[in-house]
Amino acid sequence: MSLILFLTDLHLGHDGAARPADDRKVRVVSDAERTSIRELAEEHIRRLSASIRQQGKEISALVLGGDITVRGQLGGFAELDGFLRTALGDLLPPPDRIVATPGNHDVAWYETDARARYKHFLSYCVKAGYVTPPLDGIDLGPAAPVFTPGRHVLVDSEGWFIAPLNSSHWSGTRAPLLDNFGNDLPESAIDGLRSALSGDALNAELIEQLLKFRQFDMSRVSKDQINAFQKTIAFARTAVGDVNDALPLVAMHHQLSPVGEREEIKPFESLSNLGQVRAVFEENGIAVTMHGHKHDLLTMWSTTEHGSVDGRGVRKHEMLVVSGGTIGGGGVPDSGRLATVVEISRKLRGHEITVRSVADFIAKRPAETRGYFLSGRRFEPLGARGGHIEATTFSDGYARLVAEGEATKGSLVKNLSITIQDLSEVEAPPAGYPEDAAGTVGALPLPDWFNQVTDWWQSVLVDAPRGVFTHGRRLKLHGGKLDANQITKMIETLADRRPNNGRAIATLIDAESDLLGKLGPAPASFPAFCLLQLHIRTSGSDTFLDATAYFRKQEMRYWWPVNIAEIKRVMVTVSDALKDVKLGSITTTAAIAVWQTTRSRVSVPAIDRMFLQSEEGRRDLMRMAALIAQPESSTLAPERDRLIQLWRIALEDVVPPEESVMDSIPVAIEGIRFLRDAVQAQHDIAGDPKIRSRLDDFAKLLTELEERGSRLWNMGRETKPTNYQKKLSSEVKGMHDARGQLAELVEKLADLGTLA
């Protein structure tokens, strides 16, 4: 979590924050006793600081949005450091975490020399080490040194950065005097006119008023500034590392559009090249802009969406605009709205932003404004009613699903579908896939686990006991029949490659056994993965194979990625058989979508996978048992290290999470029971008492794991559980202790010297 404090329009000094904060109508209180606006602001920011500390947070960055002083006065700049230190104390960030951009009051008006124009800003902001925008005529321009983007941006390790932009270079400028032909007139002509009219007070005043028509408080961003800004954004994205997922923020003084309803009748009310600046913001994917100048604390969404012939928008850019309040500008400030707190939370491939006033932050009120940016774009959740998501890559789609789950706070979502266009990433788990899916010991790397689990769910399990199923068994041995391979039938159906052929359908539900119970009692569980359809699509000269899958219920955080990997494997089998057919897209539809916070039954424990998936796995379990009885056997010596590693992998995920959902506890039963029986068999034939004792230790602990796992399995099938969480915690704790003792025995087994 990062916290950015946004202060703007401080207007320190004479005629600004030094003014009294009261409404004195009777002079019964001396001037010395009156509280200044600055003192009032310091007190309220101190309260904010206390609240930040109390919440265990710190200020990651301080942004000063311009107008530090009043009318370019030195006094306001001279007060800046003292004001910040008094108000923020030890929470004041170091200079390189303070971003400052000049406002129209911070430059010397009508001054054409750049160093004279920015004299005070240079002395009190640039030299102080703040992050400032490049200044026109100093950092930019023909005589400027080589532009260094890194000096003008604050990059944070949490994936966000702040780039300041100077919009005040034309504040306080004079238009040239021109004759009727558009030629420049000398400034000396004005002095001659004043001299000629000096004898007539009315005419002298009139000429001064007329001359003001050539003076402008103009807001504009120069071409050099825009070019430098684009280089800075590119530099910052690279520095962040996650180029597409970075969160770019901009700090500037002038507004991008009207903030309030108050009419302003004056020239250059907004940026003169506003359209160009907005286009640059859109092109560079700016997510948040913080500005001052208007003295109104407000947040709003700025949206640019280009139209199209069919009425749907294209190139949509949505940006959160944060308008800051003021301290010394105008009357007495609203103490609860004189500063803005922006908090940024790192999310999978994105960030969530909340914006609150001082008063709301201190009171811990929920933020009125929230923004979620995913892969650089504003994310708006579909909500409980569901809908369709289009994603390019596996990781993009997964990040969007995770965001949907967080937005709905884990509640059920109905009819959620998602399409993945590019399947090239599906060989490995998507970015951000939970590490705990593979267990907690760390013996098996997550990519290896992911591929093994995908193999498991697409395996056939010819000898599976009743009630145990995989998706591969349902697809290739439908109804348990060796001649019911639906994948083969799909290939035959699609052989004609007709795009409108919709008959390549495979079902994973067997109505007679799963629903009607005609072949015996209906099982307590059967596949949530109900149906798979493959279809041909042509695009130009290419032919693609697309897949659509339907789930009666789907867990999105842990299960969905494995389902996608499974579907791709089926598609590869079919496309290889059809020849010259490329992999297209995968679309999944979940009638009920849920999100779990801990691994679910997708994480079939490794020891059960070993037992059920193949004869070789069962032989390995028997070898693991034999190793206990014969740790130094010459027969087992060549594969001794492999068997020790299999023990570690088997124990890695054998204990389910303590927060498991009742009907989705990833618990091992069959494999543990088989290994326990194998160990007991070794015990029964062992003659050496020491070996029998060691085997007995293993057998007792495996029995405890099997018995507790069986109780958890039965709990998961109860319709009206009582004290579920308490029972779960008790069984998990017991399994955890047993697993720990087994792990110690395995490590002793690995040490031949100890057993000699």
C-alpha positions, 0 to 999 in steps of 0.5 A: 500500500502506497500513500500519496499526500497531495497539497496544492495552492498553498499560497504561503506568505503575505496576502495568502496563508499569513492572513487571519483565519477568522471573521473578525468584526469586533476588534476585541482580540489582538492581532497577536492572538489571531490564528493565521490560515497557515497555523490552521492548516498546520494543525489539521495536517498534524492531525492527518499525520497522527492518523497516518501513524495510527493506521501504521502507514507512511507517506510514500510521496508528497505532491505539491501542485503549484502556487506555493506562494502569492504573485511570485513573492519570495516570502512564500517560498521561504516558508515552504520548508518550515511549513512542511516540517511543522505539519508533517514532522517525521512523516515528511518524505525525503526530497527525492520523494517530493514532487513539485510543479510551478503554478502561475503564482510561482513564476515572475510575470512578464520576465523573458529570461528563464532563470529570472522567471523561475528564480525562486522555484529553482532556489527552493524546489529544484535545488532542494532536490525535489522531483520537478518538471523540466523547465523551459529555457533551462532544462529544455531548448536549444541552449539546454543540456542533454535532457535526462528523463530520470531527473524529472520523474518519481518511480516507485517499486510498487509499479507506479510513477509520478511525472510532473508537467509544467503548464505555467511557462506562459503565465504572465505574458504580454502580447506584442504590439503590432501595426495594421500590417502585423509588424512589431512596434517597438516597446518604446512607443508605449513610453512616448504615448504615456509621456504625451498623455501624462498631463491628462489623468483620465487619459493616462488611466485609460491607456493603462487599462487598454494596455492590460488587454495585452497581458495574459495569465495563459496556461499552456504546455510547450512543444519541448515540454510535451516531447520531454514528457513523452520521453519521461513516461517511456523511461519510467515505464521501463524503470518500473519493469512492468511496462504494460501494467505500470500506473502513470500519474501526472502532477500539474498545476492547471486543470484539464476541464472545468471543475465546478459550476462557476462560470469563468469569464476570462481569456485562457480559462483552460490550457490553450493546447488542451486538445494536444495535451489530452491526446498525449495523455491518451497516447501514453495511457495516463491513469491519474492526473492531479492538478490545482489552480481551481481551489476545489477538492474534487475527483472526476473521471475524464473519458475520451472515446472515439466513435465508429460507424457501428456506434461502438467506441474505439480507443477508449481512454479513462483517466481519474482526475484529482482536483486539489483544494487550497490553503491560502488562496481565497477565504478561510479554507475548509479544514477537512478538504485542504489536502487530498490523500491518494492511496494505491494498492498493488494488484495482479497486473494492476493497481487500485486507487482510493481518493479521500479528503483529510476529514474522510481519512481521519474519520476512516470513512470509505473512499467516495472515489475508487479506481481500479486499473488493470494492465494500464486500463480502467477496470469496471467489474461485471458484478454479480449478474456476470457477463463476458470478458475478452482477453488476449492472453492467458495471464491477461484473462486470469488477472481480469478474473482475479479482479472480478473476484476481488470486486465482488468480494468472493460472492457468487457471480452468475453466467460469467464467460471469458474468451482467451484469444492467444493460447501460447502462454497456456503451457505454464500457470498464468502470472499471479497464480497462487504459489500455495496451490502446490502445497507449502513445503516447496519440494515441487516447483509451481510450473511442474505441479501445474503440468502434473495436475493438468496431466492428472485431470486429463488422464484416463484412470482405467482402474478408478474406484467408484466416485473417483473421476477425471475429466480425461476419463469422462472424455475418453472412457465415457460411461467407463466404456473402453470404446467411448472416446469422444475426442476421436469422434470430435476429430471425425466430425470436424474432418470436413472442416466446415465452419458451420459444423456444430456437432463436435460436442463432448459431454462429461456428465453421464445422466444415468449414473450422475443424475438419475442413479440408474446404475447405483446410488448417484455419486456425491460429486461429478464433474462441474465441467459439463460440456466441451464443443470444438468448432472450425473458424476460417480467417483468410487462408488460415483455419483455426480450431476454437473451443467452448466449454460449459461449467455448471460451477467453476472456481476461478482462482485455482481451477480455471487455469487448469481447465484452460490448460486441459482444454488446450491439450484436447485442442492440440490432439484434435488439431494435430489429427486434422493437420494444418489447423491452427489453435484458435481461442478458448471460451469458458462459461460458468453458470456459477462462478466462485473464488476461493482464497485457498487451494481447492480440490483441483490440487489433488494431493501428489500421493493420490495422483501417484496411486490413481494415475498409473501402475508406475505410480503405485510401484513408486509408492511400494518402492518408497515403503521398501526404502524404509526397510532397506535404506542401504539396499544395493537394489534401491541405491541407484534410485535412492535420491529419487525415492527420497524426493518422492517422499518429500513431494508426497508430504508437500500438499498432504495437509489441506489449508485450514480455511478450506471450503467445505465441499472442496477440501483437497485431502489425500485418501487413496494414496495415503491408505495404499502407502500405509498398507505397503509400509505395514506389509514391509513391517510384517515381513521384517525380521530386524527389530530396529527396522520393524520399529522404524516401519511402525513409526511410519505406519502410525503417522500414515494411519493418522493422516489417513484417518484424519483425511477420511474424517475431513472427506466425510465432513465435505459431504455433509449437508448440515455441518455443525462446528465445521470450522472448529472440526476442520482446524482440529483435523488440520492441526493433527495432520500438520503435526503428523506430516512434520514428524514424517518429514523428520523421519524422511530426512533421517532416512536420507542420512545413511550415516544416522541409520548405519 
